[in-house]
């Protein structure tokens, strides 16, 4: 976690402040896990007591859903991403979401039961693209956690995130261009009173007339910029323990954290930066 903090803040932030953010980030992730398991006990008004929608969020969501083109909802490991889909379901807008299978079968069963209680449909990450494409063509909403590591084989590319290029999925732009579905960002931001504020927006506009590769890159940069802004506003809300810069496109470690490794294939998908710029 501290290695990631060093990547983003370097010497601009005091060591004690970094440790404080890391500690609060760990507490936030632990809280998310415990609240997810406890959500099965919360029904109706009891669950609604724990969250609120930001002004204008539901209005924006209703307007986008009303276009009847499906919807690509983006979030990341920030705040309580698990309760975010539950809140959408409570509001009457369930999503089809991709989830990494948990190795422990009993834990996997518990999380699946909770995640699906408000109408969310869970599909495994393996070969998820085909199922997501079909859901969008049926006019449904899909939910994606977009700060996960991608790969060259999955069509990912390196895009700047918090000051250092990270291997990132380009599937958002691809799905939007292929289906015409609008793209919107959403998070569950923790409040001081223990509740969460569900924020929906901004919508990321997609130009169907633009060159496909360029537009896929532009859409990717737009939602990364949104995620970055939220992390800098409240860094303790992001899951700093995740190895976000696991793959690097250069042999030298440079500014990349100790856990990163080099893949020669990665140089072919380095977008917007030259390798020598990553070392200082």
C-alpha positions as CSV (number, residue, x, y, z in Angstrom):
1,X,0.0,0.0,0.0
2,X,2.8,2.4,0.9
3,X,4.5,1.5,-2.4
4,X,1.5,2.8,-4.3
5,X,1.4,5.9,-2.2
6,X,5.0,6.6,-3.1
7,X,4.2,6.2,-6.8
8,X,1.4,8.8,-6.6
9,X,2.7,11.3,-4.0
10,X,6.5,10.7,-3.8
11,X,8.3,13.1,-1.5
12,X,5.5,15.6,-1.8
13,X,3.6,14.0,1.1
14,X,5.0,13.3,4.5
15,X,5.6,9.7,5.6
16,X,3.2,10.0,8.5
17,X,0.4,11.3,6.3
18,X,0.9,8.4,3.9
19,X,0.6,5.9,6.7
20,X,-2.5,7.6,8.0
21,X,-4.2,7.4,4.6
22,X,-3.1,3.7,4.2
23,X,-4.6,2.9,7.6
24,X,-7.9,4.6,6.8
25,X,-8.0,2.9,3.4
26,X,-7.6,-0.5,5.0
27,X,-10.4,0.4,7.4
28,X,-12.6,1.5,4.5
29,X,-12.1,-1.8,2.6
30,X,-12.7,-3.8,5.8
31,X,-15.9,-1.9,6.4
32,X,-17.0,-2.5,2.8
33,X,-16.5,-6.3,3.2
34,X,-18.4,-6.4,6.5
35,X,-21.2,-4.3,5.3
36,X,-21.6,-6.4,2.2
37,X,-22.0,-9.6,4.3
38,X,-24.4,-7.7,6.7
39,X,-26.5,-6.4,3.8
40,X,-28.6,-9.6,3.7
41,X,-30.2,-8.5,6.9
42,X,-31.2,-5.1,5.6
43,X,-34.5,-4.9,3.7
44,X,-36.5,-2.1,2.3
45,X,-36.5,1.1,4.4
46,X,-33.8,-0.3,6.7
47,X,-31.3,-0.4,3.8
48,X,-32.4,3.0,2.5
49,X,-31.5,4.4,5.9
50,X,-27.9,3.8,5.1
51,X,-27.6,5.7,1.7
52,X,-28.9,8.7,-0.2
53,X,-28.7,9.7,-3.8
54,X,-26.8,12.9,-4.6
55,X,-29.0,15.8,-6.0
56,X,-29.7,15.2,-9.7
57,X,-28.3,11.7,-9.7
58,X,-31.6,9.8,-10.0
59,X,-32.9,12.3,-12.5
60,X,-29.8,11.8,-14.7
61,X,-30.2,8.0,-14.4
62,X,-33.8,8.1,-15.4
63,X,-33.1,10.3,-18.4
64,X,-30.3,7.9,-19.6
65,X,-32.4,4.8,-19.0
66,X,-35.2,6.4,-20.9
67,X,-33.2,6.5,-24.1
68,X,-33.6,2.6,-24.2
69,X,-30.1,2.0,-25.5
70,X,-28.8,0.1,-22.5
71,X,-26.3,1.6,-20.1
72,X,-22.7,1.1,-19.2
73,X,-22.2,2.1,-15.5
74,X,-18.6,2.5,-14.4
75,X,-17.2,2.4,-10.9
76,X,-14.0,1.5,-9.2
77,X,-12.7,0.3,-5.8
78,X,-13.7,3.5,-4.0
79,X,-16.0,3.9,-1.1
80,X,-18.5,1.0,-0.9
81,X,-18.6,-0.3,-4.4
82,X,-20.6,-3.4,-3.3
83,X,-23.5,-1.4,-1.9
84,X,-23.5,0.8,-5.0
85,X,-25.1,-1.9,-7.1
86,X,-27.5,-2.7,-4.2
87,X,-28.6,1.0,-4.1
88,X,-29.2,1.0,-7.9
89,X,-31.3,-2.1,-7.5
90,X,-33.3,-0.6,-4.6
91,X,-34.0,2.4,-6.8
92,X,-35.4,0.0,-9.5
93,X,-32.4,-0.1,-11.8
94,X,-30.6,-3.4,-11.3
95,X,-27.4,-4.1,-13.3
96,X,-25.6,-7.0,-14.8
97,X,-22.1,-6.9,-13.2
98,X,-18.8,-8.7,-13.7
99,X,-17.2,-10.2,-10.5
100,X,-14.0,-12.1,-10.0
101,X,-14.8,-15.6,-8.6
102,X,-13.6,-15.9,-4.9
103,X,-11.5,-19.0,-4.4
104,X,-13.3,-20.1,-1.2
105,X,-16.6,-21.6,-2.4
106,X,-18.5,-20.8,0.8
107,X,-17.3,-17.1,0.8
108,X,-18.2,-16.9,-2.9
109,X,-21.7,-18.3,-2.2
110,X,-22.2,-15.7,0.6
111,X,-21.1,-12.7,-1.6
112,X,-23.2,-13.9,-4.6
113,X,-26.3,-14.2,-2.4
114,X,-25.9,-10.7,-1.1
115,X,-24.9,-9.1,-4.4
116,X,-28.0,-10.6,-6.2
117,X,-30.6,-9.8,-3.5
118,X,-31.6,-6.5,-5.2
119,X,-31.8,-7.9,-8.7
120,X,-28.1,-7.6,-9.7
121,X,-27.1,-10.4,-12.1
122,X,-23.5,-11.6,-11.6
123,X,-21.4,-13.0,-14.3
124,X,-17.8,-14.3,-14.0
125,X,-15.0,-12.3,-15.5
126,X,-13.9,-15.1,-17.8
127,X,-15.5,-14.6,-21.2
128,X,-17.6,-11.8,-19.7
129,X,-17.5,-9.6,-22.9
130,X,-20.0,-11.8,-24.8
131,X,-22.5,-11.7,-22.0
132,X,-22.1,-7.9,-21.5
133,X,-22.6,-7.3,-25.2
134,X,-25.8,-9.3,-25.3
135,X,-27.1,-7.6,-22.2
136,X,-26.6,-4.1,-23.7
137,X,-28.2,-5.2,-27.0
138,X,-31.3,-6.2,-24.9
139,X,-31.3,-2.7,-23.5
140,X,-30.1,-3.7,-20.0
141,X,-27.6,-1.9,-17.7
142,X,-24.2,-3.3,-17.0
143,X,-21.8,-2.4,-14.2
144,X,-18.1,-2.5,-14.5
145,X,-15.2,-2.1,-12.0
146,X,-12.7,-0.4,-14.2
147,X,-9.6,0.0,-12.1
148,X,-8.7,-3.7,-12.4
149,X,-5.5,-4.7,-14.2
150,X,-6.0,-5.7,-17.8
151,X,-3.6,-7.4,-20.2
152,X,-2.3,-7.2,-23.7
153,X,-4.3,-10.3,-24.6
154,X,-7.5,-8.7,-23.4
155,X,-6.9,-5.7,-25.6
156,X,-5.8,-3.4,-22.8
157,X,-3.4,-0.5,-23.1
158,X,-1.2,1.7,-20.9
159,X,-2.9,4.9,-19.9
160,X,-1.8,7.5,-17.4
161,X,-3.4,7.0,-14.0
162,X,-2.3,9.1,-11.0
163,X,0.9,10.1,-12.8
164,X,2.1,6.7,-14.0
165,X,0.8,4.6,-17.0
166,X,-1.1,1.5,-15.9
167,X,-2.4,-1.4,-18.0
168,X,-6.1,-0.5,-18.4
169,X,-9.1,-2.0,-20.1
170,X,-10.4,-0.4,-23.3
171,X,-13.6,-2.4,-23.3
172,X,-15.7,0.5,-22.2
173,X,-15.2,2.4,-25.4
174,X,-15.4,-0.8,-27.4
175,X,-18.8,-1.8,-26.0
176,X,-20.1,1.8,-26.2
177,X,-19.2,2.1,-29.9
178,X,-20.5,-1.4,-30.8
179,X,-23.8,-1.0,-29.0
180,X,-24.6,2.7,-28.8
181,X,-25.1,2.4,-25.1
182,X,-24.4,5.6,-23.1
183,X,-21.6,5.6,-20.4
184,X,-21.9,7.0,-16.9
185,X,-19.7,7.0,-13.8
186,X,-21.0,6.2,-10.4
187,X,-19.7,5.8,-6.8
188,X,-20.9,5.3,-3.3
189,X,-19.1,8.0,-1.4
190,X,-18.9,7.6,2.4
191,X,-20.3,10.4,4.6
192,X,-19.3,11.6,8.0
193,X,-22.5,10.2,9.6
194,X,-21.8,6.7,8.5
195,X,-24.1,6.7,5.5
196,X,-23.2,6.7,1.8
197,X,-24.0,9.2,-1.0
198,X,-24.7,7.5,-4.3
199,X,-23.3,9.8,-7.0
200,X,-24.3,9.2,-10.6
201,X,-22.4,11.1,-13.3
202,X,-20.7,12.5,-15.2
203,X,-21.9,10.9,-18.4
204,X,-19.0,10.3,-20.8
205,X,-20.1,11.2,-24.3
206,X,-19.1,8.9,-27.1
207,X,-18.7,10.0,-30.7
208,X,-19.8,7.2,-33.0
209,X,-18.4,9.0,-36.0
210,X,-14.8,9.3,-34.7
211,X,-12.1,6.8,-35.6
212,X,-12.7,3.7,-33.5
213,X,-9.2,3.3,-32.0
214,X,-8.9,7.0,-31.2
215,X,-12.4,7.1,-29.6
216,X,-11.8,4.0,-27.5
217,X,-8.6,5.7,-26.1
218,X,-10.4,9.0,-25.5
219,X,-13.3,7.4,-23.6
220,X,-10.7,5.5,-21.5
221,X,-8.8,8.7,-20.6
222,X,-12.1,10.4,-19.7
223,X,-13.2,7.9,-17.1
224,X,-9.6,7.5,-15.8
225,X,-9.5,11.3,-15.2
226,X,-12.8,11.1,-13.2
227,X,-11.4,8.2,-11.0
228,X,-8.2,10.1,-10.5
229,X,-10.1,13.3,-9.4
230,X,-12.0,11.3,-6.8
231,X,-8.9,9.6,-5.4
232,X,-7.1,12.9,-5.0
233,X,-10.2,14.4,-3.3
234,X,-10.5,11.6,-0.7
235,X,-7.5,9.2,-1.1
236,X,-8.5,7.2,2.0
237,X,-11.6,6.0,0.1
238,X,-9.6,4.1,-2.6
239,X,-8.3,0.6,-2.2
240,X,-4.5,1.3,-2.1
241,X,-3.6,-2.3,-1.4
242,X,-4.5,-3.3,-5.0
243,X,-1.4,-3.8,-7.2
244,X,-2.6,-1.3,-9.8
245,X,0.8,-0.9,-11.5
246,X,1.6,-4.6,-11.7
247,X,2.7,-4.6,-15.3
248,X,5.2,-2.2,-16.7
249,X,6.2,-1.6,-20.4
250,X,9.9,-1.1,-19.8
251,X,12.7,-3.4,-18.4
252,X,13.9,-0.8,-15.9
253,X,11.8,-0.4,-12.8
254,X,12.0,3.4,-12.7
255,X,9.1,4.9,-10.8
256,X,7.2,1.6,-10.9
257,X,6.6,-0.1,-7.5
258,X,8.7,-3.1,-6.4
259,X,5.9,-5.6,-7.3
260,X,5.8,-4.6,-11.0
261,X,7.2,-6.8,-13.7
262,X,8.2,-6.2,-17.3
263,X,6.4,-7.8,-20.3
264,X,8.0,-7.2,-23.7
265,X,4.6,-7.4,-25.4
266,X,3.5,-4.4,-23.3
267,X,5.7,-2.0,-25.3
268,X,3.3,-2.4,-28.2
269,X,0.4,-0.9,-26.3
270,X,2.1,2.0,-24.6
271,X,-0.2,4.9,-25.4
272,X,0.7,8.5,-25.2
273,X,4.2,8.1,-23.6
274,X,7.6,7.0,-24.7
275,X,9.4,4.4,-22.5
276,X,12.2,6.7,-21.4
277,X,9.6,9.1,-19.8
278,X,8.6,6.4,-17.3
279,X,11.9,6.2,-15.5
280,X,12.0,9.5,-13.7
